[in-house]
């Protein structure tokens, strides 16, 4: 049986602490349609794609936003 190696950044990330790694993001689980998931997978980072879509919506580039 082989031993698993450690990535050189692993220990550095642990030294910075959980708050540093979190970077203000919140982990959530959502249910998506298969077509949505397929579209999100075109870019290897689903979270980045969702963040970009929300940014464009809030900017008003994708849909009109009702400001409260």
HTML snippet that shows the backbone in 3Dmol.js (N, CA, C, O; Angstrom):
<script src="https://3Dmol.org/build/3Dmol-min.js"></script>
<div id="view" style="width:600px;height:400px;position:relative"></div>
<script>
const pdb = `
ATOM      1  N   UNK A   1       0.841  -1.180   0.000  1.00  0.00           N
ATOM      2  CA  UNK A   1       0.000   0.000   0.000  1.00  0.00           C
ATOM      3  C   UNK A   1       0.893   1.252   0.000  1.00  0.00           C
ATOM      4  O   UNK A   1       1.840   1.345   0.781  1.00  0.00           O
ATOM      5  N   UNK A   2       0.581   2.209  -0.882  1.00  0.00           N
ATOM      6  CA  UNK A   2       1.405   3.416  -0.969  1.00  0.00           C
ATOM      7  C   UNK A   2       0.877   4.481  -0.024  1.00  0.00           C
ATOM      8  O   UNK A   2      -0.319   4.555   0.260  1.00  0.00           O
ATOM      9  N   UNK A   3       1.792   5.294   0.450  1.00  0.00           N
ATOM     10  CA  UNK A   3       1.393   6.399   1.315  1.00  0.00           C
ATOM     11  C   UNK A   3       1.029   7.601   0.470  1.00  0.00           C
ATOM     12  O   UNK A   3       1.656   7.868  -0.555  1.00  0.00           O
ATOM     13  N   UNK A   4       0.043   8.299   0.892  1.00  0.00           N
ATOM     14  CA  UNK A   4      -0.395   9.499   0.195  1.00  0.00           C
ATOM     15  C   UNK A   4       0.550  10.654   0.489  1.00  0.00           C
ATOM     16  O   UNK A   4       0.950  10.862   1.634  1.00  0.00           O
ATOM     17  N   UNK A   5       0.900  11.395  -0.536  1.00  0.00           N
ATOM     18  CA  UNK A   5       1.781  12.535  -0.347  1.00  0.00           C
ATOM     19  C   UNK A   5       1.010  13.775   0.073  1.00  0.00           C
ATOM     20  O   UNK A   5      -0.220  13.804   0.031  1.00  0.00           O
ATOM     21  N   UNK A   6       1.742  14.785   0.472  1.00  0.00           N
ATOM     22  CA  UNK A   6       1.130  16.060   0.873  1.00  0.00           C
ATOM     23  C   UNK A   6       1.558  17.125  -0.115  1.00  0.00           C
ATOM     24  O   UNK A   6       2.734  17.223  -0.468  1.00  0.00           O
ATOM     25  N   UNK A   7       0.604  17.921  -0.558  1.00  0.00           N
ATOM     26  CA  UNK A   7       0.922  19.036  -1.430  1.00  0.00           C
ATOM     27  C   UNK A   7       1.651  20.098  -0.615  1.00  0.00           C
ATOM     28  O   UNK A   7       1.325  20.325   0.550  1.00  0.00           O
ATOM     29  N   UNK A   8       2.631  20.743  -1.226  1.00  0.00           N
ATOM     30  CA  UNK A   8       3.444  21.714  -0.490  1.00  0.00           C
ATOM     31  C   UNK A   8       2.627  22.885   0.057  1.00  0.00           C
ATOM     32  O   UNK A   8       3.024  23.497   1.049  1.00  0.00           O
ATOM     33  N   UNK A   9       1.491  23.209  -0.575  1.00  0.00           N
ATOM     34  CA  UNK A   9       0.679  24.327  -0.097  1.00  0.00           C
ATOM     35  C   UNK A   9      -0.259  23.930   1.043  1.00  0.00           C
ATOM     36  O   UNK A   9      -0.810  24.803   1.715  1.00  0.00           O
ATOM     37  N   UNK A  10      -0.447  22.649   1.269  1.00  0.00           N
ATOM     38  CA  UNK A  10      -1.386  22.193   2.287  1.00  0.00           C
ATOM     39  C   UNK A  10      -1.048  22.726   3.669  1.00  0.00           C
ATOM     40  O   UNK A  10      -1.912  23.271   4.356  1.00  0.00           O
ATOM     41  N   UNK A  11       0.193  22.571   4.074  1.00  0.00           N
ATOM     42  CA  UNK A  11       0.579  23.030   5.402  1.00  0.00           C
ATOM     43  C   UNK A  11       0.525  24.548   5.507  1.00  0.00           C
ATOM     44  O   UNK A  11       0.151  25.078   6.553  1.00  0.00           O
ATOM     45  N   UNK A  12       0.892  25.256   4.441  1.00  0.00           N
ATOM     46  CA  UNK A  12       0.813  26.716   4.450  1.00  0.00           C
ATOM     47  C   UNK A  12      -0.631  27.183   4.601  1.00  0.00           C
ATOM     48  O   UNK A  12      -0.900  28.126   5.345  1.00  0.00           O
ATOM     49  N   UNK A  13      -1.568  26.529   3.901  1.00  0.00           N
ATOM     50  CA  UNK A  13      -2.974  26.891   4.014  1.00  0.00           C
ATOM     51  C   UNK A  13      -3.495  26.656   5.425  1.00  0.00           C
ATOM     52  O   UNK A  13      -4.296  27.444   5.929  1.00  0.00           O
ATOM     53  N   UNK A  14      -3.053  25.587   6.063  1.00  0.00           N
ATOM     54  CA  UNK A  14      -3.478  25.312   7.435  1.00  0.00           C
ATOM     55  C   UNK A  14      -2.936  26.357   8.396  1.00  0.00           C
ATOM     56  O   UNK A  14      -3.618  26.729   9.352  1.00  0.00           O
ATOM     57  N   UNK A  15      -1.716  26.838   8.159  1.00  0.00           N
ATOM     58  CA  UNK A  15      -1.125  27.856   9.028  1.00  0.00           C
ATOM     59  C   UNK A  15      -1.908  29.167   8.967  1.00  0.00           C
ATOM     60  O   UNK A  15      -1.995  29.887   9.962  1.00  0.00           O
ATOM     61  N   UNK A  16      -2.478  29.477   7.798  1.00  0.00           N
ATOM     62  CA  UNK A  16      -3.224  30.733   7.650  1.00  0.00           C
ATOM     63  C   UNK A  16      -4.539  30.701   8.417  1.00  0.00           C
ATOM     64  O   UNK A  16      -5.052  31.757   8.787  1.00  0.00           O
ATOM     65  N   UNK A  17      -5.096  29.525   8.666  1.00  0.00           N
ATOM     66  CA  UNK A  17      -6.341  29.411   9.419  1.00  0.00           C
ATOM     67  C   UNK A  17      -7.550  29.348   8.511  1.00  0.00           C
ATOM     68  O   UNK A  17      -7.489  29.715   7.337  1.00  0.00           O
ATOM     69  N   UNK A  18      -8.651  28.875   9.076  1.00  0.00           N
ATOM     70  CA  UNK A  18      -9.882  28.657   8.318  1.00  0.00           C
ATOM     71  C   UNK A  18     -10.455  29.946   7.740  1.00  0.00           C
ATOM     72  O   UNK A  18     -10.973  29.946   6.623  1.00  0.00           O
ATOM     73  N   UNK A  19     -10.369  31.030   8.478  1.00  0.00           N
ATOM     74  CA  UNK A  19     -10.935  32.300   8.006  1.00  0.00           C
ATOM     75  C   UNK A  19     -10.238  32.748   6.733  1.00  0.00           C
ATOM     76  O   UNK A  19     -10.885  33.247   5.812  1.00  0.00           O
ATOM     77  N   UNK A  20      -8.938  32.576   6.675  1.00  0.00           N
ATOM     78  CA  UNK A  20      -8.170  32.977   5.501  1.00  0.00           C
ATOM     79  C   UNK A  20      -8.564  32.157   4.271  1.00  0.00           C
ATOM     80  O   UNK A  20      -8.625  32.685   3.161  1.00  0.00           O
ATOM     81  N   UNK A  21      -8.826  30.876   4.472  1.00  0.00           N
ATOM     82  CA  UNK A  21      -9.192  30.007   3.352  1.00  0.00           C
ATOM     83  C   UNK A  21     -10.610  30.272   2.876  1.00  0.00           C
ATOM     84  O   UNK A  21     -10.906  30.084   1.696  1.00  0.00           O
ATOM     85  N   UNK A  22     -11.485  30.702   3.760  1.00  0.00           N
ATOM     86  CA  UNK A  22     -12.899  30.874   3.426  1.00  0.00           C
ATOM     87  C   UNK A  22     -13.126  32.048   2.477  1.00  0.00           C
ATOM     88  O   UNK A  22     -13.968  31.951   1.584  1.00  0.00           O
ATOM     89  N   UNK A  23     -12.416  33.132   2.640  1.00  0.00           N
ATOM     90  CA  UNK A  23     -12.477  34.316   1.782  1.00  0.00           C
ATOM     91  C   UNK A  23     -13.881  34.875   1.624  1.00  0.00           C
ATOM     92  O   UNK A  23     -14.241  35.339   0.542  1.00  0.00           O
ATOM     93  N   UNK A  24     -14.679  34.840   2.680  1.00  0.00           N
ATOM     94  CA  UNK A  24     -15.996  35.461   2.658  1.00  0.00           C
ATOM     95  C   UNK A  24     -17.054  34.689   1.909  1.00  0.00           C
ATOM     96  O   UNK A  24     -18.142  35.218   1.685  1.00  0.00           O
ATOM     97  N   UNK A  25     -16.784  33.463   1.512  1.00  0.00           N
ATOM     98  CA  UNK A  25     -17.755  32.677   0.761  1.00  0.00           C
ATOM     99  C   UNK A  25     -18.496  31.725   1.687  1.00  0.00           C
ATOM    100  O   UNK A  25     -17.984  31.330   2.735  1.00  0.00           O
ATOM    101  N   UNK A  26     -19.699  31.367   1.288  1.00  0.00           N
ATOM    102  CA  UNK A  26     -20.544  30.460   2.053  1.00  0.00           C
ATOM    103  C   UNK A  26     -20.839  29.238   1.204  1.00  0.00           C
ATOM    104  O   UNK A  26     -21.219  29.364   0.040  1.00  0.00           O
ATOM    105  N   UNK A  27     -20.669  28.062   1.774  1.00  0.00           N
ATOM    106  CA  UNK A  27     -20.943  26.814   1.046  1.00  0.00           C
ATOM    107  C   UNK A  27     -22.419  26.477   1.197  1.00  0.00           C
ATOM    108  O   UNK A  27     -22.956  26.474   2.305  1.00  0.00           O
ATOM    109  N   UNK A  28     -23.079  26.190   0.057  1.00  0.00           N
ATOM    110  CA  UNK A  28     -24.488  25.811   0.055  1.00  0.00           C
ATOM    111  C   UNK A  28     -24.698  24.654  -0.915  1.00  0.00           C
ATOM    112  O   UNK A  28     -23.898  24.436  -1.824  1.00  0.00           O
ATOM    113  N   UNK A  29     -25.778  23.924  -0.710  1.00  0.00           N
ATOM    114  CA  UNK A  29     -26.184  22.876  -1.640  1.00  0.00           C
ATOM    115  C   UNK A  29     -27.434  23.343  -2.362  1.00  0.00           C
ATOM    116  O   UNK A  29     -28.360  23.856  -1.734  1.00  0.00           O
ATOM    117  N   UNK A  30     -27.466  23.172  -3.669  1.00  0.00           N
ATOM    118  CA  UNK A  30     -28.627  23.557  -4.464  1.00  0.00           C
ATOM    119  C   UNK A  30     -28.982  22.419  -5.408  1.00  0.00           C
ATOM    120  O   UNK A  30     -28.144  21.574  -5.723  1.00  0.00           O
ATOM    121  N   UNK A  31     -30.233  22.405  -5.856  1.00  0.00           N
ATOM    122  CA  UNK A  31     -30.679  21.431  -6.834  1.00  0.00           C
ATOM    123  C   UNK A  31     -30.819  22.142  -8.173  1.00  0.00           C
ATOM    124  O   UNK A  31     -31.506  23.158  -8.271  1.00  0.00           O
ATOM    125  N   UNK A  32     -30.167  21.608  -9.206  1.00  0.00           N
ATOM    126  CA  UNK A  32     -30.155  22.236 -10.522  1.00  0.00           C
ATOM    127  C   UNK A  32     -30.697  21.282 -11.573  1.00  0.00           C
ATOM    128  O   UNK A  32     -30.622  20.062 -11.423  1.00  0.00           O
ATOM    129  N   UNK A  33     -31.235  21.846 -12.624  1.00  0.00           N
ATOM    130  CA  UNK A  33     -31.642  21.039 -13.764  1.00  0.00           C
ATOM    131  C   UNK A  33     -30.398  20.480 -14.451  1.00  0.00           C
ATOM    132  O   UNK A  33     -29.345  21.117 -14.422  1.00  0.00           O
ATOM    133  N   UNK A  34     -30.499  19.314 -15.061  1.00  0.00           N
ATOM    134  CA  UNK A  34     -29.333  18.741 -15.749  1.00  0.00           C
ATOM    135  C   UNK A  34     -28.746  19.676 -16.812  1.00  0.00           C
ATOM    136  O   UNK A  34     -27.527  19.739 -16.973  1.00  0.00           O
ATOM    137  N   UNK A  35     -29.595  20.391 -17.530  1.00  0.00           N
ATOM    138  CA  UNK A  35     -29.098  21.300 -18.566  1.00  0.00           C
ATOM    139  C   UNK A  35     -28.298  22.451 -17.944  1.00  0.00           C
ATOM    140  O   UNK A  35     -27.319  22.915 -18.529  1.00  0.00           O
ATOM    141  N   UNK A  36     -28.712  22.909 -16.763  1.00  0.00           N
ATOM    142  CA  UNK A  36     -27.985  23.977 -16.069  1.00  0.00           C
ATOM    143  C   UNK A  36     -26.621  23.477 -15.623  1.00  0.00           C
ATOM    144  O   UNK A  36     -25.614  24.169 -15.780  1.00  0.00           O
ATOM    145  N   UNK A  37     -26.593  22.284 -15.071  1.00  0.00           N
ATOM    146  CA  UNK A  37     -25.338  21.702 -14.625  1.00  0.00           C
ATOM    147  C   UNK A  37     -24.376  21.501 -15.799  1.00  0.00           C
ATOM    148  O   UNK A  37     -23.178  21.756 -15.674  1.00  0.00           O
ATOM    149  N   UNK A  38     -24.896  21.050 -16.919  1.00  0.00           N
ATOM    150  CA  UNK A  38     -24.071  20.850 -18.114  1.00  0.00           C
ATOM    151  C   UNK A  38     -23.483  22.189 -18.580  1.00  0.00           C
ATOM    152  O   UNK A  38     -22.319  22.258 -18.975  1.00  0.00           O
ATOM    153  N   UNK A  39     -24.294  23.247 -18.530  1.00  0.00           N
ATOM    154  CA  UNK A  39     -23.825  24.567 -18.935  1.00  0.00           C
ATOM    155  C   UNK A  39     -22.758  25.076 -17.969  1.00  0.00           C
ATOM    156  O   UNK A  39     -21.745  25.629 -18.398  1.00  0.00           O
ATOM    157  N   UNK A  40     -22.981  24.892 -16.665  1.00  0.00           N
ATOM    158  CA  UNK A  40     -21.999  25.341 -15.675  1.00  0.00           C
ATOM    159  C   UNK A  40     -20.680  24.596 -15.816  1.00  0.00           C
ATOM    160  O   UNK A  40     -19.619  25.152 -15.533  1.00  0.00           O
ATOM    161  N   UNK A  41     -20.739  23.356 -16.245  1.00  0.00           N
ATOM    162  CA  UNK A  41     -19.528  22.548 -16.378  1.00  0.00           C
ATOM    163  C   UNK A  41     -18.673  22.936 -17.583  1.00  0.00           C
ATOM    164  O   UNK A  41     -17.562  22.427 -17.732  1.00  0.00           O
ATOM    165  N   UNK A  42     -19.164  23.823 -18.442  1.00  0.00           N
ATOM    166  CA  UNK A  42     -18.332  24.289 -19.563  1.00  0.00           C
ATOM    167  C   UNK A  42     -17.100  25.017 -19.042  1.00  0.00           C
ATOM    168  O   UNK A  42     -16.032  24.961 -19.651  1.00  0.00           O
ATOM    169  N   UNK A  43     -17.255  25.693 -17.923  1.00  0.00           N
ATOM    170  CA  UNK A  43     -16.130  26.294 -17.213  1.00  0.00           C
ATOM    171  C   UNK A  43     -15.860  25.368 -16.035  1.00  0.00           C
ATOM    172  O   UNK A  43     -16.813  24.947 -15.379  1.00  0.00           O
ATOM    173  N   UNK A  44     -14.643  25.038 -15.742  1.00  0.00           N
ATOM    174  CA  UNK A  44     -14.339  24.039 -14.720  1.00  0.00           C
ATOM    175  C   UNK A  44     -14.672  24.484 -13.303  1.00  0.00           C
ATOM    176  O   UNK A  44     -14.625  23.668 -12.382  1.00  0.00           O
ATOM    177  N   UNK A  45     -15.006  25.751 -13.104  1.00  0.00           N
ATOM    178  CA  UNK A  45     -15.308  26.256 -11.768  1.00  0.00           C
ATOM    179  C   UNK A  45     -16.758  26.716 -11.718  1.00  0.00           C
ATOM    180  O   UNK A  45     -17.065  27.836 -12.127  1.00  0.00           O
ATOM    181  N   UNK A  46     -17.656  25.865 -11.220  1.00  0.00           N
ATOM    182  CA  UNK A  46     -19.093  26.182 -11.173  1.00  0.00           C
ATOM    183  C   UNK A  46     -19.371  27.418 -10.332  1.00  0.00           C
ATOM    184  O   UNK A  46     -20.170  28.269 -10.722  1.00  0.00           O
ATOM    185  N   UNK A  47     -18.719  27.522  -9.183  1.00  0.00           N
ATOM    186  CA  UNK A  47     -18.951  28.668  -8.295  1.00  0.00           C
ATOM    187  C   UNK A  47     -18.607  29.979  -8.990  1.00  0.00           C
ATOM    188  O   UNK A  47     -19.320  30.974  -8.860  1.00  0.00           O
ATOM    189  N   UNK A  48     -17.512  29.963  -9.724  1.00  0.00           N
ATOM    190  CA  UNK A  48     -17.090  31.166 -10.445  1.00  0.00           C
ATOM    191  C   UNK A  48     -18.141  31.563 -11.491  1.00  0.00           C
ATOM    192  O   UNK A  48     -18.439  32.745 -11.661  1.00  0.00           O
ATOM    193  N   UNK A  49     -18.692  30.574 -12.182  1.00  0.00           N
ATOM    194  CA  UNK A  49     -19.725  30.851 -13.192  1.00  0.00           C
ATOM    195  C   UNK A  49     -20.970  31.458 -12.544  1.00  0.00           C
ATOM    196  O   UNK A  49     -21.526  32.429 -13.057  1.00  0.00           O
ATOM    197  N   UNK A  50     -21.404  30.894 -11.431  1.00  0.00           N
ATOM    198  CA  UNK A  50     -22.590  31.408 -10.743  1.00  0.00           C
ATOM    199  C   UNK A  50     -22.338  32.820 -10.243  1.00  0.00           C
ATOM    200  O   UNK A  50     -23.204  33.683 -10.387  1.00  0.00           O
ATOM    201  N   UNK A  51     -21.170  33.075  -9.657  1.00  0.00           N
ATOM    202  CA  UNK A  51     -20.831  34.417  -9.186  1.00  0.00           C
ATOM    203  C   UNK A  51     -20.842  35.422 -10.337  1.00  0.00           C
ATOM    204  O   UNK A  51     -21.306  36.550 -10.165  1.00  0.00           O
ATOM    205  N   UNK A  52     -20.342  35.030 -11.499  1.00  0.00           N
ATOM    206  CA  UNK A  52     -20.317  35.921 -12.656  1.00  0.00           C
ATOM    207  C   UNK A  52     -21.731  36.218 -13.157  1.00  0.00           C
ATOM    208  O   UNK A  52     -22.032  37.354 -13.523  1.00  0.00           O
ATOM    209  N   UNK A  53     -22.590  35.213 -13.175  1.00  0.00           N
ATOM    210  CA  UNK A  53     -23.980  35.416 -13.601  1.00  0.00           C
ATOM    211  C   UNK A  53     -24.677  36.394 -12.669  1.00  0.00           C
ATOM    212  O   UNK A  53     -25.360  37.309 -13.129  1.00  0.00           O
ATOM    213  N   UNK A  54     -24.513  36.210 -11.372  1.00  0.00           N
ATOM    214  CA  UNK A  54     -25.137  37.108 -10.398  1.00  0.00           C
ATOM    215  C   UNK A  54     -24.597  38.523 -10.562  1.00  0.00           C
ATOM    216  O   UNK A  54     -25.357  39.489 -10.494  1.00  0.00           O
ATOM    217  N   UNK A  55     -23.287  38.652 -10.779  1.00  0.00           N
ATOM    218  CA  UNK A  55     -22.694  39.981 -10.984  1.00  0.00           C
ATOM    219  C   UNK A  55     -23.319  40.680 -12.180  1.00  0.00           C
ATOM    220  O   UNK A  55     -23.629  41.870 -12.116  1.00  0.00           O
ATOM    221  N   UNK A  56     -23.507  39.940 -13.278  1.00  0.00           N
ATOM    222  CA  UNK A  56     -24.108  40.525 -14.483  1.00  0.00           C
ATOM    223  C   UNK A  56     -25.571  40.887 -14.260  1.00  0.00           C
ATOM    224  O   UNK A  56     -26.038  41.910 -14.761  1.00  0.00           O
ATOM    225  N   UNK A  57     -26.293  40.066 -13.522  1.00  0.00           N
ATOM    226  CA  UNK A  57     -27.692  40.369 -13.220  1.00  0.00           C
ATOM    227  C   UNK A  57     -27.783  41.639 -12.382  1.00  0.00           C
ATOM    228  O   UNK A  57     -28.575  42.530 -12.691  1.00  0.00           O
ATOM    229  N   UNK A  58     -26.981  41.728 -11.327  1.00  0.00           N
ATOM    230  CA  UNK A  58     -27.016  42.904 -10.458  1.00  0.00           C
ATOM    231  C   UNK A  58     -26.592  44.170 -11.198  1.00  0.00           C
ATOM    232  O   UNK A  58     -27.074  45.264 -10.902  1.00  0.00           O
ATOM    233  N   UNK A  59     -25.699  44.012 -12.148  1.00  0.00           N
ATOM    234  CA  UNK A  59     -25.263  45.148 -12.962  1.00  0.00           C
ATOM    235  C   UNK A  59     -26.355  45.575 -13.944  1.00  0.00           C
ATOM    236  O   UNK A  59     -26.350  46.703 -14.437  1.00  0.00           O
ATOM    237  N   UNK A  60     -27.301  44.655 -14.226  1.00  0.00           N
ATOM    238  CA  UNK A  60     -28.383  44.960 -15.146  1.00  0.00           C
ATOM    239  C   UNK A  60     -28.108  44.534 -16.576  1.00  0.00           C
ATOM    240  O   UNK A  60     -28.854  44.898 -17.485  1.00  0.00           O
ATOM    241  N   UNK A  61     -27.048  43.771 -16.787  1.00  0.00           N
ATOM    242  CA  UNK A  61     -26.681  43.354 -18.137  1.00  0.00           C
ATOM    243  C   UNK A  61     -27.489  42.153 -18.650  1.00  0.00           C
ATOM    244  O   UNK A  61     -27.618  41.976 -19.862  1.00  0.00           O
ATOM    245  N   UNK A  62     -28.027  41.337 -17.755  1.00  0.00           N
ATOM    246  CA  UNK A  62     -28.770  40.146 -18.207  1.00  0.00           C
ATOM    247  C   UNK A  62     -30.275  40.342 -18.123  1.00  0.00           C
ATOM    248  O   UNK A  62     -30.998  40.003 -19.060  1.00  0.00           O
ATOM    249  N   UNK A  63     -30.742  40.875 -17.034  1.00  0.00           N
ATOM    250  CA  UNK A  63     -32.169  41.131 -16.835  1.00  0.00           C
ATOM    251  C   UNK A  63     -32.320  42.432 -16.077  1.00  0.00           C
ATOM    252  O   UNK A  63     -31.374  42.924 -15.463  1.00  0.00           O
ATOM    253  N   UNK A  64     -33.510  42.976 -16.129  1.00  0.00           N
ATOM    254  CA  UNK A  64     -33.755  44.187 -15.346  1.00  0.00           C
ATOM    255  C   UNK A  64     -33.889  43.790 -13.885  1.00  0.00           C
ATOM    256  O   UNK A  64     -34.553  42.813 -13.539  1.00  0.00           O
ATOM    257  N   UNK A  65     -33.242  44.574 -13.046  1.00  0.00           N
ATOM    258  CA  UNK A  65     -33.258  44.298 -11.624  1.00  0.00           C
ATOM    259  C   UNK A  65     -34.159  45.308 -10.933  1.00  0.00           C
ATOM    260  O   UNK A  65     -34.019  46.519 -11.102  1.00  0.00           O
ATOM    261  N   UNK A  66     -35.086  44.774 -10.150  1.00  0.00           N
ATOM    262  CA  UNK A  66     -35.964  45.651  -9.369  1.00  0.00           C
ATOM    263  C   UNK A  66     -35.221  46.031  -8.088  1.00  0.00           C
ATOM    264  O   UNK A  66     -34.967  45.186  -7.231  1.00  0.00           O
ATOM    265  N   UNK A  67     -34.882  47.300  -7.974  1.00  0.00           N
ATOM    266  CA  UNK A  67     -34.142  47.778  -6.805  1.00  0.00           C
ATOM    267  C   UNK A  67     -35.138  48.104  -5.696  1.00  0.00           C
ATOM    268  O   UNK A  67     -36.147  48.770  -5.925  1.00  0.00           O
ATOM    269  N   UNK A  68     -34.836  47.626  -4.497  1.00  0.00           N
ATOM    270  CA  UNK A  68     -35.740  47.880  -3.371  1.00  0.00           C
ATOM    271  C   UNK A  68     -35.220  48.989  -2.506  1.00  0.00           C
ATOM    272  O   UNK A  68     -35.851  49.342  -1.509  1.00  0.00           O
TER     273      UNK A  68
END
`;
const viewer = $3Dmol.createViewer("view");
viewer.addModel(pdb, "pdb");
viewer.setStyle({}, {cartoon: {color: "spectrum"}});
viewer.zoomTo();
viewer.render();
</script>
